[in-house]
Amino acid sequence: MIFVLGACNFLQTTPKYARKGIIDLSKDSIENVALNGEYFFDWNQVQLPFQIKNSNNFLNIPDEWNKYGYPPQGFATYGLIIQLPPSTHNLSLKLPNIATAYNLWINNNLYYSMGKLATNPEKSVASYQNTIISIPDSLLQQKTLQITLQISNYEHFRGGIYNPIYLGKTDILKAQKEYVQDFELFTIGTLAFMLIFHLILFLFLSKKYNTESLYLVLLCTVIIIRALIINVGSQYWFVLFPNSSFDFLIYLEFQVAYSVPLLIVSFTNALLPNILSKKVLKIANILGYVLILSALLPTSTYLYSLPFLNLFSLLAYFIEFYCCIIAIKKGIKEAYIIFGAFACSFIFTMLEIAHHSGWLHLVYANLSALGMIIFLFLQSFVISFRISQAFERASYLSKNLEQEVEKRLQELEIKNQQIEKVNENMMDSIRYAQRIQNATLPSDRILSKNLREYFVFYQPRDIVSGDFYWFQNRGDDVYVALADCTGHGVPGAIMSVMGSISLDYAFFREDYNDVSNLLASFDRELVKLLNKNINPHEEPTQDGIVIALCKINLKSKELFYTAANSPIIIVREGVLIELNPDRYIIGGNVVEFKRFTSQKMDLKTGDMIYLFSDGYYDQFGGDKKKKYGTRKFKEFLLQLSTFPISEQKINIETEFVNWKGRYGQIDDVLVMGIKIT
């Protein structure tokens, strides 16, 4: 909620209103202006800029054209003349989702197209993304700026421009988009963690709790998908799947939307059993499945089922409130919390329905995901309450142990069997998590394709690891990183997955020529992710990552190196060269103005590059139970480099096992070697 209120303040705009196709900003300092008001408008006409400005028809923006008697499907031209202040520069237009194809003209020049504009459905290609268009300063020096939008829509039930267009400083508009994107990633990440939590409950708790946990897992899944698709700020789905078609996205969005009320009704029945009659539950299920099946109809048909979806959502919430009220009357204490959770979710959902129905215009419209987070958070209180009830019952049983000892011993035997089963399931789940973590690591196929001679010695202390290695390629350059996260086991594994995802995000977000800039971007992303939900009065998280990051041009044999507290070693013709890192860590304490540096080195054929975590040389062993040590480790690498690459992994593993001996492994171990050919 604090984040949303902050967004509303951050995204606020200057109130201005266009009259008869003209908006006067000549006396204003343009920071972020919503270009609302009366636009020139010609229906069923693809007008050029010099034509539309002579139109005598006007239409209010933001609003869909079908509210003014025009059919949803068709094409039209909008126009607006903006009177600018003198010495204006560095402005951009922020265009919302416009259904479903358009051309943008600025003055007499075509500047941008989304989808393919057409005067008939057969030639139209739909798209549905928001974007920011930079306006050249040469145009801004003129006294007026004319924007013309030629729009066609044959796929959506809402036509025209029903979200505001903004004119503002380029850096402000981009900062706003990044702010909303950060919030979206936080929302999606929070839902993902809740999904994992309830999935664990579903897998490990007794069957009594299985169904409600399963419904919460499904709810988290569909809300995550919906957040990726319809988020107003960034539509992160297009970052992951840039070639997704409009029809598929609309189909997926509606399938998800149809599923939510059905899942909520089923969850309510599982959480508060024996309240809802089987007849009512059956009717709700039938309505839900009918709506889901309606999405199999053509896009232009099933889009009109939205009013029925809204009615079904209201029915679902009515059922939830009814069940909560009956549960409260029956004296079920946690029903108050459940009622509050449903009430929060209801308020956010109704606000979003009002926005998408055109009754209300919100700064940030995708509120159902936030409502679901609050809903799931309150459910944790219900779980805590039920756990406390179990402890109270255990206390009562201990006081009456003498009278029930025989019975309790029998129950204890059953519980022991259940615990053994849970332990078995937990180990299976951790092993499954190991497979998931391994899936985030670069495969041997990818490494072999790009690196001719290499080895990776990867040995977690536990089943899952806090160390990870990372690989990407771009043109003739290959990027290799080796990282050691805070902790090991499950906490370390979570950090490693977060680190790998954040590094991927930083890599694909921008093409960095300097690897130190990539490392700095990675640091910023991880700091934001780790401290997203920290209370202002709390200390920032201390968790962090040490990492060595290399860019190797295999064609020119050049190495570019940057690192956070993790050196690399190069062995050339029997000489060991150590490249020292910057003394920061990624994440951890938030250090302002971290300055990561990069180093360049020309490579030669036969050079060996070694990246490693501290787990190898920190291992205790030998006759005196001492650490292996960095000096001994460097000497071993120098000796190791003389062997063929196929034998180096065997030798390094054998040395570690022999040194460790009967002592336990104290940390995750990861060593990577690359030979330049």
ChimeraX attribute file (.defattr): number of C-alpha atoms within 10 A of each C-alpha:
attribute: neighborCount
match mode: 1-to-1
recipient: residues
	/A:1	9
	/A:2	7
	/A:3	13
	/A:4	15
	/A:5	11
	/A:6	12
	/A:7	17
	/A:8	14
	/A:9	11
	/A:10	15
	/A:11	18
	/A:12	14
	/A:13	18
	/A:14	15
	/A:15	10
	/A:16	15
	/A:17	19
	/A:18	20
	/A:19	17
	/A:20	20
	/A:21	26
	/A:22	22
	/A:23	21
	/A:24	16
	/A:25	17
	/A:26	15
	/A:27	10
	/A:28	14
	/A:29	14
	/A:30	18
	/A:31	16
	/A:32	22
	/A:33	22
	/A:34	22
	/A:35	24
	/A:36	21
	/A:37	21
	/A:38	22
	/A:39	28
	/A:40	23
	/A:41	28
	/A:42	21
	/A:43	15
	/A:44	14
	/A:45	17
	/A:46	21
	/A:47	20
	/A:48	19
	/A:49	23
	/A:50	13
	/A:51	12
	/A:52	23
	/A:53	23
	/A:54	12
	/A:55	17
	/A:56	11
	/A:57	16
	/A:58	17
	/A:59	21
	/A:60	21
	/A:61	22
	/A:62	20
	/A:63	21
	/A:64	21
	/A:65	22
	/A:66	14
	/A:67	12
	/A:68	10
	/A:69	7
	/A:70	13
	/A:71	14
	/A:72	20
	/A:73	21
	/A:74	20
	/A:75	24
	/A:76	21
	/A:77	25
	/A:78	31
	/A:79	31
	/A:80	27
	/A:81	22
	/A:82	20
	/A:83	18
	/A:84	21
	/A:85	19
	/A:86	14
	/A:87	10
	/A:88	18
	/A:89	18
	/A:90	13
	/A:91	22
	/A:92	21
	/A:93	22
	/A:94	21
	/A:95	18
	/A:96	19
	/A:97	20
	/A:98	24
	/A:99	27
	/A:100	27
	/A:101	27
	/A:102	27
	/A:103	19
	/A:104	20
	/A:105	19
	/A:106	20
	/A:107	17
	/A:108	13
	/A:109	12
	/A:110	15
	/A:111	14
	/A:112	13
	/A:113	16
	/A:114	21
	/A:115	18
	/A:116	16
	/A:117	22
	/A:118	21
	/A:119	17
	/A:120	13
	/A:121	15
	/A:122	8
	/A:123	10
	/A:124	18
	/A:125	20
	/A:126	24
	/A:127	23
	/A:128	20
	/A:129	21
	/A:130	15
	/A:131	17
	/A:132	16
	/A:133	15
	/A:134	16
	/A:135	18
	/A:136	13
	/A:137	13
	/A:138	9
	/A:139	15
	/A:140	18
	/A:141	15
	/A:142	14
	/A:143	14
	/A:144	19
	/A:145	18
	/A:146	19
	/A:147	21
	/A:148	28
	/A:149	27
	/A:150	25
	/A:151	30
	/A:152	33
	/A:153	29
	/A:154	24
	/A:155	26
	/A:156	22
	/A:157	20
	/A:158	25
	/A:159	26
	/A:160	31
	/A:161	23
	/A:162	20
	/A:163	23
	/A:164	20
	/A:165	17
	/A:166	21
	/A:167	24
	/A:168	23
	/A:169	20
	/A:170	21
	/A:171	13
	/A:172	16
	/A:173	21
	/A:174	16
	/A:175	14
	/A:176	17
	/A:177	19
	/A:178	14
	/A:179	18
	/A:180	22
	/A:181	18
	/A:182	18
	/A:183	18
	/A:184	24
	/A:185	16
	/A:186	17
	/A:187	18
	/A:188	23
	/A:189	15
	/A:190	18
	/A:191	23
	/A:192	17
	/A:193	12
	/A:194	19
	/A:195	22
	/A:196	13
	/A:197	14
	/A:198	22
	/A:199	18
	/A:200	17
	/A:201	17
	/A:202	21
	/A:203	17
	/A:204	20
	/A:205	14
	/A:206	11
	/A:207	10
	/A:208	11
	/A:209	15
	/A:210	17
	/A:211	16
	/A:212	23
	/A:213	23
	/A:214	20
	/A:215	24
	/A:216	23
	/A:217	22
	/A:218	19
	/A:219	23
	/A:220	26
	/A:221	17
	/A:222	22
	/A:223	25
	/A:224	21
	/A:225	15
	/A:226	24
	/A:227	23
	/A:228	21
	/A:229	20
	/A:230	20
	/A:231	19
	/A:232	22
	/A:233	23
	/A:234	22
	/A:235	19
	/A:236	18
	/A:237	18
	/A:238	13
	/A:239	13
	/A:240	10
	/A:241	9
	/A:242	9
	/A:243	9
	/A:244	12
	/A:245	14
	/A:246	19
	/A:247	16
	/A:248	11
	/A:249	17
	/A:250	20
	/A:251	19
	/A:252	17
	/A:253	20
	/A:254	21
	/A:255	19
	/A:256	19
	/A:257	20
	/A:258	28
	/A:259	19
	/A:260	20
	/A:261	23
	/A:262	24
	/A:263	21
	/A:264	22
	/A:265	25
	/A:266	19
	/A:267	20
	/A:268	23
	/A:269	21
	/A:270	19
	/A:271	19
	/A:272	18
	/A:273	12
	/A:274	11
	/A:275	14
	/A:276	18
	/A:277	10
	/A:278	11
	/A:279	9
	/A:280	11
	/A:281	15
	/A:282	11
	/A:283	10
	/A:284	20
	/A:285	17
	/A:286	13
	/A:287	15
	/A:288	23
	/A:289	13
	/A:290	12
	/A:291	23
	/A:292	19
	/A:293	12
	/A:294	18
	/A:295	20
	/A:296	12
	/A:297	11
	/A:298	12
	/A:299	19
	/A:300	13
	/A:301	14
	/A:302	20
	/A:303	19
	/A:304	13
	/A:305	15
	/A:306	18
	/A:307	12
	/A:308	13
	/A:309	21
	/A:310	19
	/A:311	10
	/A:312	19
	/A:313	24
	/A:314	16
	/A:315	15
	/A:316	23
	/A:317	19
	/A:318	14
	/A:319	19
	/A:320	23
	/A:321	19
	/A:322	15
	/A:323	24
	/A:324	24
	/A:325	15
	/A:326	15
	/A:327	21
	/A:328	16
	/A:329	11
	/A:330	10
	/A:331	11
	/A:332	13
	/A:333	14
	/A:334	18
	/A:335	21
	/A:336	16
	/A:337	18
	/A:338	25
	/A:339	21
	/A:340	17
	/A:341	20
	/A:342	24
	/A:343	17
	/A:344	18
	/A:345	22
	/A:346	22
	/A:347	14
	/A:348	20
	/A:349	23
	/A:350	16
	/A:351	19
	/A:352	21
	/A:353	22
	/A:354	16
	/A:355	18
	/A:356	18
	/A:357	14
	/A:358	16
	/A:359	12
	/A:360	12
	/A:361	18
	/A:362	15
	/A:363	18
	/A:364	17
	/A:365	20
	/A:366	23
	/A:367	20
	/A:368	22
	/A:369	24
	/A:370	24
	/A:371	21
	/A:372	24
	/A:373	21
	/A:374	18
	/A:375	21
	/A:376	23
	/A:377	13
	/A:378	18
	/A:379	19
	/A:380	12
	/A:381	14
	/A:382	19
	/A:383	12
	/A:384	12
	/A:385	15
	/A:386	14
	/A:387	12
	/A:388	12
	/A:389	12
	/A:390	12
	/A:391	12
	/A:392	12
	/A:393	11
	/A:394	11
	/A:395	12
	/A:396	11
	/A:397	15
	/A:398	13
	/A:399	10
	/A:400	10
	/A:401	14
	/A:402	10
	/A:403	10
	/A:404	12
	/A:405	13
	/A:406	11
	/A:407	10
	/A:408	16
	/A:409	12
	/A:410	10
	/A:411	12
	/A:412	12
	/A:413	11
	/A:414	12
	/A:415	13
	/A:416	11
	/A:417	12
	/A:418	15
	/A:419	14
	/A:420	12
	/A:421	13
	/A:422	16
	/A:423	13
	/A:424	13
	/A:425	15
	/A:426	15
	/A:427	13
	/A:428	12
	/A:429	15
	/A:430	17
	/A:431	14
	/A:432	14
	/A:433	17
	/A:434	17
	/A:435	13
	/A:436	13
	/A:437	18
	/A:438	15
	/A:439	10
	/A:440	15
	/A:441	14
	/A:442	15
	/A:443	13
	/A:444	13
	/A:445	9
	/A:446	12
	/A:447	17
	/A:448	12
	/A:449	10
	/A:450	16
	/A:451	17
	/A:452	11
	/A:453	17
	/A:454	20
	/A:455	21
	/A:456	17
	/A:457	16
	/A:458	18
	/A:459	19
	/A:460	21
	/A:461	18
	/A:462	17
	/A:463	18
	/A:464	26
	/A:465	30
	/A:466	28
	/A:467	35
	/A:468	29
	/A:469	24
	/A:470	18
	/A:471	20
	/A:472	17
	/A:473	14
	/A:474	10
	/A:475	6
	/A:476	12
	/A:477	19
	/A:478	18
	/A:479	19
	/A:480	21
	/A:481	22
	/A:482	24
	/A:483	25
	/A:484	29
	/A:485	28
	/A:486	18
	/A:487	20
	/A:488	23
	/A:489	18
	/A:490	17
	/A:491	14
	/A:492	22
	/A:493	25
	/A:494	20
	/A:495	25
	/A:496	28
	/A:497	21
	/A:498	18
	/A:499	28
	/A:500	23
	/A:501	16
	/A:502	19
	/A:503	21
	/A:504	15
	/A:505	15
	/A:506	22
	/A:507	18
	/A:508	12
	/A:509	12
	/A:510	11
	/A:511	12
	/A:512	14
	/A:513	9
	/A:514	15
	/A:515	23
	/A:516	22
	/A:517	19
	/A:518	22
	/A:519	26
	/A:520	20
	/A:521	20
	/A:522	22
	/A:523	27
	/A:524	17
	/A:525	21
	/A:526	26
	/A:527	22
	/A:528	14
	/A:529	18
	/A:530	19
	/A:531	19
	/A:532	15
	/A:533	12
	/A:534	11
	/A:535	9
	/A:536	8
	/A:537	6
	/A:538	7
	/A:539	10
	/A:540	18
	/A:541	14
	/A:542	12
	/A:543	19
	/A:544	23
	/A:545	25
	/A:546	24
	/A:547	28
	/A:548	26
	/A:549	28
	/A:550	24
	/A:551	24
	/A:552	23
	/A:553	19
	/A:554	16
	/A:555	8
	/A:556	12
	/A:557	15
	/A:558	16
	/A:559	19
	/A:560	18
	/A:561	26
	/A:562	30
	/A:563	30
	/A:564	24
	/A:565	17
	/A:566	25
	/A:567	21
	/A:568	22
	/A:569	19
	/A:570	23
	/A:571	22
	/A:572	17
	/A:573	13
	/A:574	12
	/A:575	10
	/A:576	15
	/A:577	14
	/A:578	14
	/A:579	16
	/A:580	17
	/A:581	22
	/A:582	17
	/A:583	13
	/A:584	21
	/A:585	21
	/A:586	27
	/A:587	26
	/A:588	20
	/A:589	16
	/A:590	17
	/A:591	12
	/A:592	6
	/A:593	7
	/A:594	15
	/A:595	14
	/A:596	19
	/A:597	17
	/A:598	18
	/A:599	16
	/A:600	14
	/A:601	12
	/A:602	11
	/A:603	20
	/A:604	15
	/A:605	10
	/A:606	15
	/A:607	18
	/A:608	26
	/A:609	21
	/A:610	22
	/A:611	24
	/A:612	27
	/A:613	25
	/A:614	18
	/A:615	21
	/A:616	25
	/A:617	18
	/A:618	18
	/A:619	23
	/A:620	21
	/A:621	20
	/A:622	15
	/A:623	9
	/A:624	7
	/A:625	14
	/A:626	13
	/A:627	16
	/A:628	19
	/A:629	14
	/A:630	13
	/A:631	9
	/A:632	12
	/A:633	14
	/A:634	17
	/A:635	11
	/A:636	14
	/A:637	19
	/A:638	20
	/A:639	13
	/A:640	18
	/A:641	24
	/A:642	15
	/A:643	11
	/A:644	11
	/A:645	17
	/A:646	11
	/A:647	13
	/A:648	21
	/A:649	21
	/A:650	12
	/A:651	14
	/A:652	16
	/A:653	16
	/A:654	12
	/A:655	12
	/A:656	17
	/A:657	14
	/A:658	11
	/A:659	19
	/A:660	22
	/A:661	14
	/A:662	11
	/A:663	13
	/A:664	11
	/A:665	21
	/A:666	16
	/A:667	22
	/A:668	27
	/A:669	25
	/A:670	24
	/A:671	22
	/A:672	19
	/A:673	21
	/A:674	20
	/A:675	21
	/A:676	17
	/A:677	14
